[in-house]
């Protein structure tokens, strides 16, 4: 079952299913590791629906509007 990153609870591992953004924004997120089938962990809720995820040793913060456009599956 897929859901948006924006609605994921803290502490769960996710797998990216789809990034529904413009080509330019998808390219940038791809550079940060947001690719289909990539796994990450949701570690913090940010203001206005944003999320902070851990990808390896990196921590990446996303605003709520962007997090809403990233479809994930909770693992």
N, C-alpha and C positions, 0 to 999 in steps of 0.2 A: 504494500500500500504506500503510495507516495503522498507526501505532504510538503508544504513549503518550509524552508529553513526558519522562517520567521515564527512559526508555531511550535518548533521543537523545544522540548523541555531541556533543562540543564543536565549535563552529565551523560548524555546519550551519544553513542557512536552513530554516525550517519554515513550513507553512501550517496554521492551526487548522482542524480538520474538525468537532470536536464537543467541547463542554464538558459532561461528565456529572456535574453537581453539583446541589445543591438550587437552587431558584429564587433564593433570597437570595444564595447564593454566586456563581451565574452572573451575577446582576445586578452584583455588585461587580467581578467579573473583566471583565465587559463594559465597565464604566467605565474599567478599566485598559487596554482595547484587545484583550482576549481574545474576539474575535468570529469566527464562521465566515468562512473565506477570508482572514483577516488573516495577514500574514507577519511573522515575527520571526526573530531569530538567537539560537541557544543559545550563551552566552558563558562560562558557568562551571557546574561541578558543585558543589553544596552538600552538606553532610552528610546522611546518611540518605536519599539519592535525590533531594534537592531540585535545582532548576535555577535559574539566573539567565538571563533572556533580555533581549535588547535590542529595544526597540520605538521606533524613531526615536531620539531623544536620551535616552529613559527607560531605566532598568534596573529590572527587576522580579524579585524573588526569590520562589520558590514552594517550599513544603515538598514532600517526597516523596509524601505521600498525595494532595495536590492535583494535583501533576504527573502522577501515575498516572491521574487521571480526565480528563485533557485529551488527546484523540486528535488526532494531527497527521500530516501527510504531509511527508516530507523532500523538499526541492526541490533 
